[in-house]
Amino acid sequence: MIPKYRKQFNQEFSQEKYNQLKESLAQKGGIEPAFRISESPLFLTNEFKTKLLDASESIIDQIKELPDEVLYKAVPDNCRVPNDTSQPHFFTIDFGICRSGNGEIEPQLIELQAFPSLYAFQKTFEDTFCEVYPFLSEIKNKMPHDDFKNHLKKLIIGNENPEHVILLEIFPEKQKTAIDFALTEKLLGIKTVCLTKVKKEGRKLFYENNGKLTEIKRIYNRVIFDELDSIPDLKAGFDFRDELDVQWITHPNWFFKISKYLLPMLSHQFVPKSYFLHEFPETESLENFVLKPLFSFAGSGVNLNPTREITEAIEDKENYILQRKVNYEPIFEDINGEFSKAEIRLLYIWHENEDRPVLLENLGRMTKAAMVNVDFNKKDAIWIGSSNAFFAEE
């Protein structure tokens, strides 16, 4: 797509420039990315961007119309955290880049989340692509860097002193997204704190900051709450379900409320039909659907070819959906004349008391495998992994 930019990028590409890209990211973050960096950005048309935004705006409208009690039902009883908020602080939405029956390239919704993604990293990634390939600057995201920073600062820090705001994660140094934590620290002046290092006194939380016990008033939460039970002998500093004098950015309940749980309730030309497993109609054919657990993360538990035996063996059918298959179109040509498929994630933030979220950045994922997950790719494949999309006229 956009032959002009694809041709120029492929002509300018070299292994040296790819190494330069990765080295620059590592230098800016202070650590190397723990996930594969794609050699190439995605080039997408403004016409495709219009389709993306049309679908996203419709989905946002539909979510806003859902009653609170419908969203609340999504939160498992053992995961409910007190002091919920009226709306999330983050909204991310994933689309596969597909070809329609009439031959047009179009987005198809894959999933959506009210959970933070790699906001700081993706902005740095886009800027770094432009530094290594200067011609990309003419089609980069038009939001100035200061505006981007101020949006995140207003959302995460608010009116608080940054020393009272933390990024919370479990063993952050072991997470694949650690480079995003490091870049967030540099961008906002906050500390990343492990859940095991937090101290609780009454309703208040504290962390050690330069040798001083410091109160935590706002938590930029990167912990996936329902994964806590899967870590044996975890000595957490507090229980999420405690009554606490902290403000969550974003509140943990929203991880469940805006998730694959909503897919059967959404309708749009770019939203594949989905059903809860226990409501799957006999008129539909199972071979046309993908089986997904509601609350898995990063594609875990997804079955591309479910059978009747597999679905009937599942006891908690209400915690699974069947989503109509979409066909990712391989349209991103590499230097060898081979083609990759891709997904794009739109990264929105939702300021408190504002009616609609703000689109800040995007995240691309490229693959040559059946699933858009780098773990499924051949080791010598190129044009795979984490990327960023640039939009322009054809």
MARDREN-752967 format. One record per residue (C-alpha): x negated, y negated, z. Coordinates in pm, 1 decimal, m for minus. Layout:
<sites>
((X; Y; Z))
...
</sites>
This chain:
<sites>
((0.0; 0.0; 0.0))
((m118.5; m349.4; m93.5))
((m370.9; m222.7; m352.3))
((m570.2; m547.9; m345.6))
((m675.4; m510.1; 18.3))
((m710.6; m132.8; 7.9))
((m943.8; m156.6; m291.5))
((m1155.8; m429.4; m133.0))
((m1178.9; m249.2; 201.5))
((m1279.9; 81.8; 42.8))
((m1542.6; m95.6; m167.6))
((m1690.1; m271.2; 136.0))
((m1670.3; 28.3; 370.3))
((m1990.8; 196.7; 485.3))
((m2090.7; 423.3; 771.8))
((m2306.1; 138.3; 898.9))
((m2004.5; m92.5; 920.5))
((m1802.8; 180.2; 1095.1))
((m2082.3; 217.2; 1350.8))
((m2091.7; m160.6; 1388.5))
((m1715.7; m162.0; 1454.9))
((m1746.1; 102.5; 1729.0))
((m2056.2; m54.2; 1883.5))
((m1889.7; m395.7; 1898.2))
((m1582.0; m250.4; 2070.3))
((m1803.1; m72.7; 2323.6))
((m2001.1; m391.8; 2387.6))
((m1686.9; m600.5; 2441.0))
((m1528.8; m341.6; 2670.5))
((m1844.7; m243.4; 2853.9))
((m1766.4; 122.6; 2777.7))
((m1712.0; 325.7; 2462.3))
((m1356.5; 409.8; 2355.0))
((m1273.0; 763.9; 2472.5))
((m1045.8; 817.8; 2172.6))
((m1129.0; 833.2; 1803.0))
((m1144.0; 501.2; 1622.7))
((m1021.3; 515.1; 1265.7))
((m1257.5; 387.9; 1000.6))
((m976.5; 194.0; 835.5))
((m691.3; m38.8; 922.1))
((m341.0; 13.6; 783.7))
((m237.4; m220.1; 503.3))
((140.0; m266.8; 496.9))
((360.2; m502.0; 299.1))
((560.1; m787.4; 444.9))
((864.5; m611.4; 296.7))
((785.2; m309.7; 516.7))
((736.2; m543.0; 814.4))
((1085.0; m684.2; 755.0))
((1225.2; m330.1; 770.9))
((1035.3; m264.9; 1094.7))
((1165.1; m579.0; 1260.2))
((1520.6; m522.3; 1136.9))
((1523.7; m175.7; 1294.4))
((1361.6; m302.3; 1615.5))
((1603.8; m591.5; 1658.6))
((1899.7; m356.9; 1607.4))
((1761.0; m111.5; 1864.3))
((1704.7; m393.3; 2114.7))
((2065.5; m509.5; 2061.8))
((2196.3; m157.8; 2120.6))
((1990.4; m110.3; 2437.3))
((2109.5; m444.1; 2578.0))
((2470.6; m327.9; 2534.7))
((2422.7; m5.4; 2731.1))
((2577.4; m13.2; 3081.8))
((2333.1; m8.0; 3372.8))
((2477.9; 320.7; 3497.5))
((2396.7; 493.3; 3165.9))
((2032.5; 385.8; 3191.5))
((2020.0; 474.0; 3560.5))
((2122.6; 833.9; 3484.2))
((1792.5; 877.4; 3298.0))
((1587.5; 847.2; 3618.3))
((1538.3; 1185.0; 3792.8))
((1657.0; 1179.4; 4154.9))
((1309.2; 1258.6; 4287.9))
((1150.2; 976.8; 4083.5))
((1373.9; 684.4; 4173.7))
((1177.5; 385.3; 4297.7))
((1354.8; 111.7; 4500.3))
((1399.1; m253.4; 4400.1))
((1464.1; m195.4; 4033.0))
((1466.2; m486.2; 3787.3))
((1736.3; m593.5; 3542.4))
((1506.4; m546.7; 3242.7))
((1162.4; m404.1; 3167.9))
((844.8; m608.9; 3120.6))
((724.9; m399.3; 2825.7))
((890.9; m250.2; 2522.4))
((699.6; m39.2; 2271.6))
((851.1; 132.2; 1972.4))
((692.5; 390.3; 1739.8))
((781.9; 433.6; 1373.2))
((658.2; 693.1; 1128.2))
((567.0; 557.1; 783.9))
((782.5; 766.7; 553.2))
((928.1; 784.5; 202.9))
((1304.4; 769.1; 162.5))
((1513.8; 983.4; m70.0))
((1515.0; 700.1; m325.9))
((1134.7; 677.4; m319.1))
((1092.1; 366.9; m102.5))
((839.9; 350.5; 178.3))
((1034.1; 295.2; 500.8))
((992.3; 324.7; 878.8))
((1159.3; 602.5; 1076.0))
((1189.9; 576.7; 1453.7))
((982.9; 834.5; 1641.9))
((1018.5; 718.1; 2001.3))
((1034.9; 415.3; 2227.9))
((907.7; 330.0; 2575.9))
((927.1; 59.7; 2839.8))
((570.6; 132.1; 2942.6))
((254.7; m68.2; 2875.5))
((32.2; 33.7; 2588.4))
((m313.2; m85.2; 2479.7))
((m231.5; m455.5; 2458.6))
((m576.4; m594.7; 2542.6))
((m756.9; m331.4; 2337.2))
((m546.4; m376.5; 2023.3))
((m601.1; m751.8; 2015.5))
((m976.7; m691.4; 2051.3))
((m958.9; m417.0; 1786.7))
((m790.0; m648.5; 1536.0))
((m1042.4; m926.7; 1601.9))
((m1331.7; m681.0; 1562.1))
((m1200.7; m549.3; 1230.0))
((m1197.2; m912.1; 1111.0))
((m1554.5; m970.1; 1229.0))
((m1688.1; m664.9; 1045.3))
((m1471.7; m728.5; 736.4))
((m1424.7; m1109.5; 721.7))
((m1173.3; m1094.9; 433.4))
((m919.9; m944.1; 677.4))
((m897.5; m1275.9; 863.3))
((m667.5; m1413.6; 591.0))
((m398.4; m1157.5; 683.3))
((m453.8; m1119.4; 1058.7))
((m185.9; m1165.7; 1324.7))
((m92.3; m1534.7; 1321.3))
((m56.4; m1559.5; 1701.4))
((m356.9; m1755.6; 1836.5))
((m571.7; m1571.9; 2090.5))
((m486.7; m1825.8; 2363.5))
((m113.6; m1772.9; 2307.8))
((m162.3; m1396.7; 2330.7))
((m359.6; m1434.0; 2653.9))
((m106.8; m1677.0; 2803.4))
((182.6; m1441.4; 2728.2))
((11.0; m1155.4; 2911.1))
((m103.1; m1384.1; 3193.2))
((249.3; m1518.1; 3246.5))
((392.2; m1164.9; 3242.0))
((138.7; m980.2; 3457.8))
((m1.3; m1248.6; 3690.9))
((290.0; m1492.9; 3695.5))
((228.0; m1766.2; 3953.3))
((17.3; m1539.5; 4173.7))
((m354.1; m1564.8; 4245.5))
((m522.3; m1295.9; 4027.4))
((m694.1; m1143.9; 4332.4))
((m348.5; m1034.5; 4455.0))
((m270.5; m860.9; 4123.2))
((m408.2; m518.7; 4030.4))
((m395.9; m277.1; 3739.9))
((m297.3; 54.5; 3901.5))
((m394.6; 394.8; 3760.0))
((m493.0; 742.5; 3881.5))
((m870.9; 792.2; 3848.0))
((m890.4; 512.6; 3587.4))
((m1249.9; 588.7; 3491.1))
((m1136.9; 933.0; 3365.7))
((m851.6; 802.8; 3149.9))
((m884.4; 787.6; 2771.7))
((m749.6; 432.4; 2790.6))
((m1025.3; 311.9; 3027.9))
((m1156.2; 63.1; 2769.1))
((m818.4; m111.2; 2770.1))
((m836.8; m141.9; 3149.7))
((m1181.8; m299.3; 3120.5))
((m1067.2; m545.5; 2853.5))
((m758.8; m633.8; 3059.7))
((m983.0; m711.9; 3356.7))
((m1190.3; m947.8; 3140.7))
((m884.1; m1107.9; 2983.5))
((m685.9; m1169.9; 3302.9))
((m943.2; m1161.1; 3582.5))
((m774.6; m876.8; 3772.1))
((m918.0; m553.6; 3914.9))
((m837.7; m195.8; 3817.8))
((m763.6; 9.0; 4130.0))
((m719.6; 383.8; 4171.5))
((m401.6; 497.1; 4345.9))
((m616.8; 681.8; 4599.6))
((m793.3; 356.6; 4700.1))
((m476.9; 163.9; 4793.7))
((m406.7; 119.2; 5166.4))
((m57.4; 79.4; 5313.5))
((33.2; m110.6; 5629.2))
((405.9; m128.8; 5692.5))
((564.2; m255.1; 5369.5))
((242.9; m415.0; 5245.0))
((m28.8; m271.3; 5019.0))
((m398.2; m362.0; 5020.8))
((m715.3; m288.7; 4826.4))
((m1081.6; m358.9; 4891.3))
((m1194.6; m656.6; 4686.9))
((m1563.5; m747.5; 4718.2))
((m1572.3; m595.4; 5064.6))
((m1255.3; m775.2; 5180.9))
((m917.7; m608.1; 5238.9))
((m686.7; m799.5; 5003.9))
((m308.3; m784.5; 4983.8))
((m151.5; m656.2; 4660.4))
((149.7; m862.8; 4556.7))
((190.9; m761.2; 4190.4))
((111.9; m424.2; 4031.3))
((45.2; m390.6; 3659.1))
((145.1; m26.3; 3664.4))
((m29.5; 220.7; 3432.6))
((57.1; 530.1; 3641.6))
((304.1; 769.9; 3482.0))
((505.1; 846.9; 3792.5))
((634.5; 1191.5; 3697.9))
((275.2; 1313.0; 3641.4))
((179.1; 1260.5; 4006.4))
((306.9; 1604.4; 4107.4))
((86.8; 1769.5; 3844.1))
((m235.4; 1657.1; 4014.2))
((m324.4; 1902.3; 4293.5))
((m427.0; 1761.3; 4632.2))
((m383.3; 1400.8; 4518.1))
((m427.3; 1173.7; 4818.3))
((m228.0; 870.3; 4708.4))
((m249.0; 556.7; 4920.2))
((130.0; 522.7; 4921.6))
((448.1; 680.2; 4786.8))
((612.4; 502.9; 4493.2))
((950.2; 563.9; 4657.7))
((854.8; 360.9; 4967.3))
((1015.5; 24.5; 5034.6))
((728.6; m211.5; 4950.4))
((666.2; m585.0; 4938.3))
((525.0; m575.2; 4585.2))
((648.8; m666.5; 4240.5))
((611.8; m399.0; 3975.2))
((504.0; m496.5; 3623.3))
((684.9; m295.6; 3491.6))
((907.9; m114.8; 3739.4))
((845.4; 265.0; 3725.1))
((1214.2; 343.9; 3669.6))
((1194.4; 191.3; 3322.9))
((958.5; 466.8; 3205.6))
((1260.1; 697.2; 3218.2))
((1533.9; 452.3; 3119.9))
((1382.3; 348.8; 2786.9))
((1248.9; 673.6; 2650.4))
((1350.0; 961.9; 2425.0))
((1657.4; 977.9; 2652.3))
((1805.8; 693.5; 2445.1))
((1749.8; 841.9; 2099.1))
((2086.1; 1024.3; 2076.2))
((2261.4; 694.9; 2159.7))
((2099.6; 486.9; 1883.5))
((2223.6; 436.1; 1529.3))
((2046.2; 273.0; 1233.7))
((1936.4; 366.4; 885.4))
((1577.8; 394.9; 1016.3))
((1674.7; 598.7; 1325.8))
((1679.3; 976.6; 1263.0))
((1979.4; 1152.9; 1414.4))
((1906.2; 1303.1; 1756.2))
((2096.4; 1523.6; 2000.3))
((2046.3; 1636.4; 2356.5))
((1964.1; 2006.0; 2335.9))
((2273.7; 2108.9; 2532.6))
((2491.5; 1906.4; 2289.7))
((2337.1; 2028.8; 1963.7))
((2627.3; 2103.5; 1725.5))
((2655.8; 2436.5; 1547.5))
((2716.0; 2248.6; 1222.1))
((2350.9; 2136.5; 1222.2))
((2057.5; 2354.5; 1117.6))
((1779.9; 2392.1; 1374.3))
((1510.4; 2407.6; 1106.2))
((1576.5; 2040.7; 1023.1))
((1490.0; 1922.9; 1374.5))
((1192.1; 1871.2; 1606.8))
((1222.8; 1974.9; 1973.3))
((1094.5; 1719.1; 2225.6))
((1093.8; 1711.6; 2606.4))
((1243.3; 1384.9; 2725.9))
((962.9; 1257.7; 2944.7))
((641.6; 1395.6; 2799.7))
((360.5; 1157.7; 2708.6))
((124.1; 1146.8; 2407.9))
((312.0; 1417.7; 2218.8))
((276.9; 1695.0; 2476.5))
((538.7; 1969.0; 2459.1))
((662.9; 1877.4; 2110.3))
((763.9; 2175.1; 1892.8))
((776.4; 2101.4; 1519.7))
((941.6; 2433.6; 1434.8))
((1183.3; 2531.1; 1713.3))
((1370.2; 2861.7; 1688.4))
((1695.4; 2976.6; 1845.4))
((1495.6; 3201.7; 2078.6))
((1287.2; 2905.6; 2198.6))
((1583.5; 2673.7; 2258.3))
((1795.4; 2939.2; 2429.3))
((1512.0; 3020.0; 2670.9))
((1505.1; 2659.2; 2797.8))
((1694.8; 2632.3; 3124.3))
((1706.8; 2251.7; 3167.4))
((1846.0; 2178.7; 2820.5))
((1960.4; 1831.4; 2929.4))
((1591.1; 1734.2; 2953.5))
((1521.6; 1802.5; 2584.4))
((1629.4; 1647.0; 2259.4))
((1636.9; 1766.1; 1901.0))
((1541.2; 1490.1; 1656.7))
((1588.7; 1520.1; 1281.5))
((1254.8; 1574.0; 1107.8))
((1103.0; 1293.3; 907.4))
((835.7; 1328.9; 641.9))
((532.8; 1109.6; 693.2))
((408.5; 992.5; 355.2))
((30.8; 1014.8; 292.3))
((m30.9; 672.6; 137.2))
((m352.3; 547.5; 299.4))
((m631.8; 629.4; 55.1))
((m980.3; 695.1; 188.9))
((m1314.1; 658.9; 7.0))
((m1293.1; 1020.9; m115.0))
((m955.8; 974.3; m283.1))
((m775.0; 1166.8; m7.9))
((m477.4; 1024.8; 181.5))
((m381.6; 985.4; 546.8))
((m41.2; 953.9; 711.0))
((31.8; 710.9; 991.0))
((254.7; 580.2; 1266.6))
((282.0; 222.1; 1381.9))
((368.9; 110.0; 1734.1))
((508.2; m238.5; 1788.3))
((389.4; m386.2; 2118.9))
((647.9; m616.6; 2275.4))
((650.4; m784.3; 2615.1))
((968.6; m895.1; 2788.0))
((937.9; m1203.4; 3006.0))
((1157.1; m1214.5; 3314.4))
((1490.5; m1391.8; 3261.3))
((1439.4; m1408.8; 2883.9))
((1700.7; m1265.9; 2652.6))
((1470.9; m1086.0; 2408.7))
((1119.0; m944.1; 2404.9))
((824.8; m1104.2; 2221.4))
((620.8; m907.8; 1966.7))
((251.2; m949.2; 2053.3))
((56.4; m687.0; 1858.7))
((70.9; m349.3; 1688.3))
((m109.5; m19.0; 1719.8))
((m167.9; 225.6; 1435.7))
((m237.7; 598.2; 1448.2))
((m370.1; 775.2; 1138.6))
((m388.9; 1146.7; 1066.7))
((m431.5; 1412.9; 803.7))
((m266.3; 1677.0; 1025.1))
((96.7; 1781.1; 1076.8))
((123.8; 1576.0; 1397.5))
((1.6; 1221.5; 1442.8))
((m241.8; 1322.2; 1713.7))
((m616.1; 1314.6; 1657.6))
((m661.0; 1643.4; 1845.1))
((m501.1; 1825.4; 1551.6))
((m738.5; 1689.3; 1287.7))
((m1036.3; 1862.1; 1133.3))
((m1362.5; 1750.3; 1288.5))
((m1503.7; 1611.4; 963.1))
((m1186.5; 1422.4; 861.4))
((m1200.7; 1045.8; 806.2))
((m931.9; 774.8; 812.5))
((m791.8; 932.2; 1133.4))
((m743.7; 805.9; 1487.2))
((m654.9; 472.2; 1643.8))
((m604.9; 182.5; 1402.7))
((m437.7; m156.1; 1355.8))
((m198.1; m276.5; 1087.2))
((m238.9; m582.3; 866.9))
((57.5; m716.3; 669.1))
((55.0; m906.9; 339.3))
((237.7; m955.5; 11.0))
((174.6; m685.7; m249.0))
</sites>
